[in-house]
Amino acid sequence: MKINKAFTLIELMVVVSIIAVLTAVAVVNYDKAKVKSRDVQRKKDLTMMASALETYKADFKGYIVSSSSGTPPNYNFDNADTALTTLVPNYIQSIPLDPNSTAATVIHYKYKSDSVQYKLTSAFESYISGDGSLCTATVIKNKAGDFCDSANPTTKLQISSSSTAAGW
């Protein structure tokens, strides 16, 4: 009697199914890691611009004023890379663009100020707040820390010069 040492069709299908499930899990985790990485870069960029603005304020006794239309305190947001060019190169090496920017689609951080207070903002793909909970609303960071604002349904990170500017 001849013994067949080959795998059966069912055994091969089980192995292929297991590999497919593992691949699907790996792809989902990889996408989440890319999103988190871009959000971390956004937070780092906004913090770096805020630090440059604070240094500028110490030297000139005020923040760079927004050039967009609007009346105080309801200035419209400017693109940070054009509004904050005064900071380059003395306060910051260059004004960063959003990590999702490409040559074809440039995504800007936003900035507004009346020289007394400022607000920097960026759209986040996801954000984990300081207490570790997922924040799907506006995240405002000031000297007291960061928190979610459930009144605003959009996902944004805002860095403000003060807690009063956060609501501005």
N, C-alpha and C positions, 0 to 999 in steps of 0.2 A: 504494500500500500504506500502511495506517494503522499508525503505531508507537504502541504502548501504553506510557504512562509511569507506570504504577502499580506498586506493590510486589507481589511474589508472596506467596502465603500462606506459603510456606516462609520467606521473608525476614522476614515479620512474626512468625512463630513463634520464629525465632532471636532476634530483638530482645526479645520478651516473656520468653523463657527467660533471657537474660542479665540483664535487669532483675530477675527473680525471684531469681536466684542472688545478685546484689549486695544485694538487700533482705534476704535471709536472713542473709548475712554481717554486714550492718550491725546487724541486730537482736541477733544473738548477741554481737557486740562491745559493744553498748550495755548489755546485761544484765550482762556481765562488768565493765564500767566502774562500773555502779551498785553491784554487790557490793563491788568494791574500795573505792569511795568510802565505803560504810557501814562497812567494816572499818577504814579509816583514821580515821573519826570515832570508832569504838569505842576504838581505841588512844589517840587524843588525849584522850577523856573519862577513861579509866582513868589516864592519866598525870597529868591535871589533878587528879583526886581523890587520887592518891598524893602529889602535891606538897602539897596542902592538909593531908593527914594528917601529913606530915613536919613542916610548920609548926606544926600543932596539938601534935605530940609535943614539939617544942622548947619550947613555952610551958607544957605541962602534964606533961611528963616521962612520957608514955605515950600510947598510941593509944586511941581510943574503943572500949570493950569491946562485943562482940556481946551482944545481948539474947536470942538464940535459945537453945533448949535444947541440951544437950550438955555434956560435961565437958571441962575443959582437958586436952590441947590439941585435943580433937575437937569444937570448937564447930560447930554447923550454920551454914550461910550465912544471913545476913539480906539483905533487899532494901536496897541501898545508899541509895536515896532516903529510906527511913525511918530506917535506922541512923545515917546521917551528918548528920542535920538539925542537929546541934550545930555543924557547920562553917559553916553559912549564917548570916549574911552575912559574918562576919569573915574566913573563910579561903577561901571559894569563893562565887561569886554565887548559884548554885543547883546542886543535885545533878542531873546529866543522866540522861535515860532513853535506852535503846537507840534507835538511829536507825530501827529497824523498828517502833517503838511507834506505835500509832494511838489514837484516842479510845476505840475498842472493845477493843483489845488492848494493854495496857501491858506492855512487856518491861523488866525491871529488871536492872541490874548487881547482882552479889552481893558481899557483904562479910562477913568474919569476923575477929575479933581477940580476943586475951586481954590486951591492953594492952601487951604486950612485942613482939608481932609481929602483922602483919595480912596478909590476902590479899584482893585484889579480883579478880573474874573476870567474864568475858563470853563468850558463845558467838559465835564467828566463823563467817562463811560461807565464808571462805577466808583464808589468811594466808600471806604471803611472809616467811620468816624473814630475819634480818639478813644472811645470806650469799646471799640471793636465791633460795633454794630454796623450793618449795612445802611448807608445813608442814600436815599433816593430823592432827596429834596435839596434845597440850597444849603451849602455848607459855608459858614462864615467863620473866618479865622481872624482873631484879633489878639491882643496881648493876654487875654484871659484863656485862650485856647480855641478849639473849634467845636462847632455843634451844628446839628441839622435844624433847618427851619421848615417845618411841615406845611407852612402857609404857601410856599412856592413849590409847585409840582415839578419844576425842571431840575435837572441835576447839574449843579454848578459849584465851583469852588470860588469863593470870594475872599480876598485878603483886603482888609480895610485898615485905615490908619487909626481908627478908634471904634468903640462899640456904637457911637452915634452915627458914624459913617456907614456902618454895616446895614442900617435900615434905610439909608439914603438912596 
